[in-house]
Amino acid sequence: MNKLTGFLFLGVVVFFSCSNENNTPASTGPLVSDEAKNYWYNGQAEITSFSLQQARYGELREGNAVMIFVTEDFSPTEYTKADKSKKETVPVLKLNFTKNFVTGIYPYSIMTSSFVPFENFDHALKISTSVQEWCGHVYIELLRKKFYNYVINSYFENENVIDGELKITWLEDELWNLIRIFPESIPQGTQQVIPAFSYTRLLHQELKAYECQITTTPSDSGETILELTYPELERTLKITYQTEFPRQIIRWEESYPDGFGDDKKMLTTKGERIKTIRSDYWSKNKTTDAHLRRELGLE
């Protein structure tokens, strides 16, 4: 994959330069370290399980969450995983972030996929989120072109957006990936940020950029806290990760008013790490591989 580095230098200037036409942070930035390449280009994914307390309908629900980080080749024309590496493919760090919990009789399943260029810093090429529950399901997909082009398909009539467009700016969903490869590129202070898609769908908030205060605070314990505060949404997200490489996510807290009517109150969703393993999980599909789920604390 190192042979793609030259292309990415050029791509940052030419193909991705459209970002700067919309007052976004420059695409030029740090290169991924050799240490990170050795860690991520080893043919395995990093899988981390979390215990989950998820705010929904004015109550906290018990569940689990999983983060799967893996590198792969991405097609910048098809916006999919490339069938094979080509001159124009871009190596990305992909995060599949799942959350599963139950409300009363029926379950929720949420998954967000974030595709962030790996070799050089730049904004995500694609973010997609799906939410499934017994009432129906919602799917949102955003592609980075000259602008962010997005589609929302929802069983709610007033939320179904066939085609939308936003100026390129920071995406909350890309910050998890940037923590792992380019934490120094995460901005500080007052920024325009598009909140997590899972949040905007669950809370029925408009998909747009909101004013957000961003701070990064290291501690003496070897942990760093990335904090995002959205005054208009009354929402705060705190992500705690290892200060030193490989900067694994340890926990997160997300506070906002949740529920409807008299049940609405300020609640805090929490995720706490259980276990991290490295695995080529796509090949672990036999019944004898089920022990890996038990190792992750998912059964």
Secondary structure, 3 states (H helix, E strand, C coil): CHHHHHHHHHHHHCCCHHHHHHCCCCCCCCECCHHHHHHHCCCCEEEEEEEEEEEECCEEEEEEEEEEEEEEEEECCCCEECCCCCCCCEEEEEEEEEEEEEECCEEEEEEEEEEEECCECCCCCEEEEEEEECCEEEEEEEEECCCEEEEEEECCHHHCEEEEEECCCEEHHHHHHHHHHCHHHCCCEEEEEECCHHHHHHCCCCCCCEEEEEEEEECCCCEEEEEEEECCCCEEEEEEEECCCCCCEEEEEEEEEECCHHHCEEEEEEEEEEEEEEECHHHCCCHHHCHHHHHCCCC
